[in-house]
Amino acid sequence: MNKDIRIIVTGGTFDKEYNELNGELFFKDSHVSDMLKLGRSRLKINVRTLMMVDSTEMTEDDREIITKNCEKTAEDHIVITHGTDTIVETASIIAAAKLNKTIVLSGAMIPYTFGSSDGLFNLGSAIAFVQTLPSGVYIAMNGRYFPWDNVRKNRKIGEFEQINTKED
């Protein structure tokens, strides 16, 4: 089993920039490498920018490309940076492939370049979770992880939450 970590960058709010002239958000370059340096990561992490897409504009073909990349990469521990609006949809496609790997998708509600972003914390959490969770597909947000099929984005409070809670 390969203990190295692969980060697949797909875009989302995580990597958006702000255009001060027209107030629009846009993509330029991924910030993941800078975030790893800022977080003083000492892990063997291979970063690949696959695409820079807003998740609301992501197609089924894009999701298949992400899944194929998860399948083909030598690493068994994969973090995917992704937009939060359709992160669950992408996770479900990856899960359907039944890969024997630990895959954690994460994103941000606020772009990294804003300074008040949750992106750095979410990336760090995803990297920690991908090293400790068993094989499967998960979503990591707000310091928590969720199985891909038991999570939703609560747009009213701007957080991810468990769908079904089990009472003991």
C-alpha positions in Angstrom: 0.0 0.0 0.0 1.4 3.4 -1.1 1.5 5.8 1.9 2.2 8.9 -0.2 -0.7 11.4 -0.6 -2.1 12.7 -3.8 -3.9 16.0 -3.9 -6.2 16.4 -6.9 -7.1 20.1 -7.5 -10.5 20.6 -9.3 -11.2 24.2 -8.5 -14.1 25.5 -6.4 -14.1 28.5 -4.1 -10.9 27.1 -2.6 -8.9 28.5 -5.5 -10.9 31.5 -6.6 -9.5 35.0 -7.0 -11.3 38.3 -6.6 -11.4 40.8 -9.4 -11.4 44.2 -7.7 -12.5 46.0 -10.8 -15.8 44.1 -11.5 -16.3 42.2 -8.2 -16.3 38.8 -9.9 -14.5 35.7 -8.7 -12.3 33.9 -11.2 -9.6 31.2 -11.4 -5.9 31.8 -12.0 -3.7 29.3 -10.3 -4.2 26.8 -7.5 -3.1 27.9 -4.0 -2.6 24.3 -2.7 1.2 24.3 -2.9 1.4 27.7 -1.0 -1.1 26.4 1.6 1.1 23.3 2.2 4.1 25.5 2.6 2.2 27.9 5.0 1.0 24.9 7.0 4.7 23.6 7.2 3.6 20.2 5.8 6.4 17.6 6.0 4.5 14.9 4.2 5.2 13.4 0.8 2.3 15.0 -1.1 2.0 15.0 -4.9 -0.2 17.8 -6.2 -1.9 17.6 -9.5 -4.2 20.4 -10.9 -6.7 18.5 -12.9 -9.1 21.3 -13.7 -10.2 24.7 -12.3 -14.0 24.6 -12.4 -16.8 26.1 -10.3 -18.6 23.0 -9.0 -21.9 24.4 -10.2 -20.5 24.2 -13.7 -19.0 20.7 -13.4 -20.2 18.2 -15.9 -20.6 14.4 -15.6 -17.6 14.1 -17.9 -15.6 16.2 -15.4 -16.7 13.9 -12.6 -15.6 10.8 -14.7 -12.2 12.4 -15.3 -11.8 12.9 -11.5 -12.8 9.3 -10.9 -10.4 7.9 -13.5 -7.6 10.0 -12.0 -8.3 8.5 -8.6 -8.3 5.0 -10.1 -5.1 5.5 -12.1 -2.9 7.3 -9.5 -0.4 5.2 -7.6 -1.3 6.7 -4.3 -3.9 5.0 -2.1 -4.6 8.2 -0.1 -6.2 11.0 -2.1 -7.5 14.4 -1.2 -9.6 16.3 -3.7 -10.2 20.0 -3.5 -13.6 20.7 -4.9 -16.4 23.3 -4.8 -18.8 22.8 -2.0 -22.1 23.1 -4.0 -21.8 19.7 -5.8 -19.1 18.0 -3.8 -21.5 15.2 -2.7 -22.5 14.5 -6.3 -18.8 14.0 -7.2 -18.2 11.9 -4.1 -21.1 9.6 -5.1 -19.6 9.0 -8.6 -16.2 8.2 -7.1 -17.8 5.9 -4.5 -19.6 4.0 -7.3 -16.2 3.1 -8.8 -15.5 1.0 -5.6 -11.8 1.9 -5.4 -9.8 0.4 -2.6 -8.4 3.8 -1.6 -9.1 6.4 1.0 -10.4 9.5 -0.8 -11.4 12.7 1.1 -13.0 15.6 -0.7 -12.8 19.1 0.8 -13.5 22.6 -0.1 -14.0 26.1 1.2 -16.8 28.5 1.7 -14.5 31.5 1.4 -11.6 31.8 -1.1 -8.1 31.3 0.3 -7.0 34.7 -0.9 -9.5 36.5 1.3 -7.4 35.8 4.4 -10.4 34.7 6.4 -10.9 31.5 4.5 -11.7 28.2 6.0 -9.7 26.6 3.2 -6.4 26.1 5.0 -8.1 24.5 8.0 -10.2 22.2 5.7 -7.2 21.2 3.7 -5.2 20.3 6.9 -8.2 18.4 8.2 -8.6 16.5 5.0 -4.9 15.6 4.9 -5.1 14.3 8.5 -8.3 12.3 7.8 -7.0 10.7 4.6 -4.1 9.2 6.7 -6.3 7.8 9.4 -9.6 6.7 7.9 -10.1 3.3 6.3 -10.7 2.9 2.6 -13.8 4.7 1.4 -15.0 8.1 0.2 -15.5 11.0 2.6 -16.1 14.7 2.7 -14.1 16.8 5.2 -15.4 20.3 6.2 -15.4 22.4 9.3 -13.0 20.0 11.2 -15.3 17.0 10.7 -15.5 14.2 8.3 -18.6 12.5 6.9 -19.1 9.4 4.8 -20.0 10.6 1.3 -23.6 9.2 1.6 -24.5 10.8 5.0 -23.7 14.5 4.5 -25.3 17.6 3.0 -24.5 21.2 2.7 -26.8 23.2 5.0 -27.0 26.5 3.0 -28.9 28.3 5.8 -26.0 28.0 8.2 -23.1 27.6 5.7 -21.9 24.3 7.2 -21.9 20.6 6.3 -23.9 18.3 8.4 -24.8 14.7 8.9 -28.0 13.6 7.3 -28.9 10.6 9.4 -27.9 10.4 13.0 -27.9 7.1 14.8 -29.1 7.1 18.3 -27.7 4.5 20.7 
